[in-house]
Structures are given as C-alpha cells and as structure tokens.
Amino acid sequence: MTSSHGASGASAETPPGASEPEEKPQSRTGRNLPLAIGVGAGLGALVLVSLYTVKEIFLAVMIVFLFLGMRELTEAFKSRDIRVPFIPVATGMVGTPVVAYVWGPTATVAAVSLTVLALLMTRMTEGSAGYVRDVAAGSFVAGYLVLMGGIVALLMRPDDGDHRIVIFIATTVASDIGGYFAGSFLGKHKLAPTISPKKTWEGVTGSAITCMAVGGWLVWWLLDGGQVWQGVIIGLAAVVTATAGDLVESMVKRDLGIKDLGTLLPGHGGVMDRLDSLVATAPVVWLLLELFLPT
C-alpha cells in the first residue's frame, strides 16, 4: 500500500500536467526484450540474405563477427593484464575459415595448429614474464574462435552447405529462446548457481524441447535424405553443447570480474554473448551431419 507521504512526495517531484517518464519494456529478467528481439531479427536477416545470395558473402560476415568477438575477449583479458599475441591470432581468425572452405578438414587442422605455433613464437619476443599465462589465453582464443570459424566453413563446403548452416544456427538459437522463456516463467531449480545463477533445469528442459523440434523439422525439410530422428539427435546434442558454451563464457566472465564482454549488440551484450553457444555447438553439428549425411 502506498502511504500518503509517498504520494505527496511523488506529486512534488512531478509538475502538474507532466507525464511520468516512460519506462523501457523489460522482461521478467530485466532484459529489454523488444530491443533484443529486434536486434536478433536483424542479425538473422543478415545471415539469411548473405547465406542465400552468395555463400562466400556469409563467410566474410562470419569472419567479421568472429574478429569482433576476438577483440572483446582480448580486451577483457587485457583488463587482467593478460596479453594475447594479437597478430598471429587475428591472422588465424581471418585465414582459417578461408583455408577450411577451400581445402577442407586437413587444412583446417593445419591452419589452427600454425596459429597456435605462431602465437607461441611471437610471444617469445616479449620476454618470459607472463609467457605461460599469455600463450595459454591465446591458445584458448584460437581453440574457442579460430577453430569455430574453420568448422563453420566446413559446414558451408557441400552443395547444401547453406542449409546445413541454417540447421546449425537455428538449433542453437532455438536452445537460447526455449531456455530463456522456459527459465523466465517456470524456472525454479538452479542448474549451476555458482556459475550462472539465472540458468535453471526448467530452462534446459525448454531448450531441449525447442532444439529437438527445430532440429527434427529442419533436417527433414532442408536436406535430401534427412530424417526427423537425425535432426532430433542433432537438436539434443546441440542443447548440451549450447548450454555448456553459455556456462563456459559465464565462467570466463566471473574469472575476469566483468558482467558482459561487450555492449555492441543492444539487448544482448557483446558479440561473444551471442557467439558463446554457437562456438560450442558448431563442431558437434558438423560431426553429426557428416555421420548421418556424408558429403
């Protein structure tokens, strides 16, 4: 109940005839949901237009986003005096997806390996102080983002690569959406309270349902010879890896003492806040599609 003192205080602060400041729509978790949906729709349109126009355009778009994600990570590390060798990692970030798309899996392994070797050697020029710390962080970025770029490029290589990319992204996004709404409205039992307090088992269940439904439908609809059960398995695997990717990034942010890795995407946070689940899901989707529907 509002007291008379509170009411008079409010009228004193607001001039007669003036309206109260309009609040931005917030979700139950405090997120600006309309803004987040708008940004997400824009990103989805960018992916689809580039992917179904010329696949190589999507490759370029992906490299740009991976590069931005790498910058967020390296800047976050720098706040804790961890210096990732920038040039070798950036070169690997740009080169590995191209190498993977043109020459395939063997070349992908070689490109990632050369990236790690280059950052090990480059960091030697700056002395031994902090060497292990810096090259470990650089190797983490290489495994986390450089390899992911190569895997996504491998998904693109077949004639139906555009459809495979859609399956990969859609199942991962379905995990995020299903988990978000199920967790917001039904979430009671914490999944990992010390790592990500808002993540719940109910949210994971919602993720699993949406992931399996979207995966089963898209594999059957988009891929020649694709079966619903194959897509369901892909969706189930994707929810595990997407959830793991979210938890990994939460652990990184907790260790670094930051809330978000960036602010580039309104309503979402940084680029890495959108890439985290995709990074973890790409390898398993590529592997399962190669097993079920080899190219």
ChimeraX attribute file (.defattr): number of C-alpha atoms within 10 A of each C-alpha:
attribute: neighborCount
match mode: 1-to-1
recipient: residues
	/A:1	4
	/A:2	6
	/A:3	8
	/A:4	9
	/A:5	8
	/A:6	11
	/A:7	10
	/A:8	10
	/A:9	11
	/A:10	11
	/A:11	10
	/A:12	10
	/A:13	8
	/A:14	12
	/A:15	10
	/A:16	8
	/A:17	6
	/A:18	7
	/A:19	8
	/A:20	8
	/A:21	7
	/A:22	6
	/A:23	6
	/A:24	11
	/A:25	12
	/A:26	12
	/A:27	12
	/A:28	11
	/A:29	13
	/A:30	8
	/A:31	14
	/A:32	16
	/A:33	17
	/A:34	14
	/A:35	17
	/A:36	16
	/A:37	14
	/A:38	13
	/A:39	16
	/A:40	18
	/A:41	12
	/A:42	11
	/A:43	12
	/A:44	15
	/A:45	12
	/A:46	13
	/A:47	21
	/A:48	15
	/A:49	13
	/A:50	18
	/A:51	21
	/A:52	13
	/A:53	12
	/A:54	11
	/A:55	19
	/A:56	16
	/A:57	15
	/A:58	22
	/A:59	21
	/A:60	15
	/A:61	16
	/A:62	19
	/A:63	23
	/A:64	14
	/A:65	15
	/A:66	23
	/A:67	21
	/A:68	17
	/A:69	23
	/A:70	23
	/A:71	18
	/A:72	21
	/A:73	23
	/A:74	20
	/A:75	17
	/A:76	21
	/A:77	21
	/A:78	14
	/A:79	12
	/A:80	11
	/A:81	12
	/A:82	19
	/A:83	20
	/A:84	25
	/A:85	22
	/A:86	16
	/A:87	13
	/A:88	21
	/A:89	25
	/A:90	18
	/A:91	15
	/A:92	27
	/A:93	27
	/A:94	20
	/A:95	19
	/A:96	27
	/A:97	29
	/A:98	23
	/A:99	21
	/A:100	26
	/A:101	23
	/A:102	14
	/A:103	13
	/A:104	18
	/A:105	16
	/A:106	10
	/A:107	18
	/A:108	26
	/A:109	17
	/A:110	13
	/A:111	24
	/A:112	24
	/A:113	16
	/A:114	16
	/A:115	26
	/A:116	23
	/A:117	14
	/A:118	17
	/A:119	23
	/A:120	20
	/A:121	13
	/A:122	15
	/A:123	21
	/A:124	13
	/A:125	8
	/A:126	11
	/A:127	8
	/A:128	9
	/A:129	9
	/A:130	14
	/A:131	17
	/A:132	12
	/A:133	13
	/A:134	21
	/A:135	23
	/A:136	17
	/A:137	19
	/A:138	27
	/A:139	22
	/A:140	14
	/A:141	21
	/A:142	24
	/A:143	17
	/A:144	16
	/A:145	27
	/A:146	31
	/A:147	26
	/A:148	24
	/A:149	30
	/A:150	31
	/A:151	26
	/A:152	26
	/A:153	31
	/A:154	26
	/A:155	26
	/A:156	24
	/A:157	18
	/A:158	14
	/A:159	9
	/A:160	14
	/A:161	19
	/A:162	22
	/A:163	20
	/A:164	24
	/A:165	22
	/A:166	20
	/A:167	25
	/A:168	26
	/A:169	19
	/A:170	19
	/A:171	33
	/A:172	30
	/A:173	24
	/A:174	24
	/A:175	31
	/A:176	24
	/A:177	17
	/A:178	21
	/A:179	27
	/A:180	22
	/A:181	18
	/A:182	18
	/A:183	24
	/A:184	18
	/A:185	12
	/A:186	14
	/A:187	21
	/A:188	14
	/A:189	14
	/A:190	16
	/A:191	17
	/A:192	13
	/A:193	11
	/A:194	10
	/A:195	18
	/A:196	17
	/A:197	11
	/A:198	17
	/A:199	23
	/A:200	23
	/A:201	18
	/A:202	23
	/A:203	29
	/A:204	23
	/A:205	18
	/A:206	24
	/A:207	32
	/A:208	25
	/A:209	20
	/A:210	25
	/A:211	31
	/A:212	26
	/A:213	18
	/A:214	23
	/A:215	28
	/A:216	24
	/A:217	19
	/A:218	23
	/A:219	25
	/A:220	17
	/A:221	14
	/A:222	15
	/A:223	16
	/A:224	10
	/A:225	11
	/A:226	18
	/A:227	17
	/A:228	19
	/A:229	15
	/A:230	21
	/A:231	27
	/A:232	25
	/A:233	16
	/A:234	28
	/A:235	32
	/A:236	22
	/A:237	19
	/A:238	31
	/A:239	29
	/A:240	18
	/A:241	24
	/A:242	25
	/A:243	22
	/A:244	16
	/A:245	20
	/A:246	23
	/A:247	18
	/A:248	17
	/A:249	20
	/A:250	22
	/A:251	15
	/A:252	17
	/A:253	18
	/A:254	15
	/A:255	12
	/A:256	15
	/A:257	12
	/A:258	13
	/A:259	10
	/A:260	18
	/A:261	24
	/A:262	21
	/A:263	14
	/A:264	14
	/A:265	17
	/A:266	15
	/A:267	17
	/A:268	21
	/A:269	16
	/A:270	19
	/A:271	23
	/A:272	27
	/A:273	21
	/A:274	17
	/A:275	21
	/A:276	23
	/A:277	27
	/A:278	25
	/A:279	25
	/A:280	23
	/A:281	28
	/A:282	26
	/A:283	20
	/A:284	17
	/A:285	28
	/A:286	20
	/A:287	15
	/A:288	16
	/A:289	21
	/A:290	12
	/A:291	11
	/A:292	14
	/A:293	14
	/A:294	9
	/A:295	11
